[in-house]
Amino acid sequence: MTDHVFTQRPMPRVSVIGTLGGATRPSTGYTFLRIQRSSEETALRLLGDSPDDGRIHTSRTSILDRVFLRFLKDHPERAPLVFARMFARVPAESLVRFLSDRSGPIDIARLILALPKRWFLGSAFLVVLRMVTDRGRHDRHN
């Protein structure tokens, strides 16, 4: 479980697939459907029928994954309670959509409402702070 950004297109004529290509969902470890979508996009790119962006993650899910991973890193002892609350309080359909990367705003709201907000606020703050700091470093070097 990592929020490392994997390069799916290391060179113009090379596509990396699977876990090495970033198809594993950082916060869940779920990979199967992402590999299917990634492989389909690669095939469409080869046929010239798809834009060449190579993105698997949406920025919305990436931020949620980063916050969740930061929380687990900082508070591993709380993980069993968080997972238990998530599976007990989020409707199964919403949870399946979230875990398989097909969630919408309502599914995400249900998940956030089910989890202990105070516990996650500190993690969210640290993630946003890191994003701002990293962006500032990137801007200074360009």
Secondary structure, 3 states (H helix, E strand, C coil): CCCCCCCCCCECCECCCCHHHCCCCCCCCCCHHHHHHHHHHHHHHHHCCCCCCCCCCCHHHHHHHHHHHHHHHHCHHHHHHHHHHHHHHCCHHHHHHHHCCCCCHHHHHHHHHHCCHHHHHHHHHHHHHHHHHHHHHHHHCC
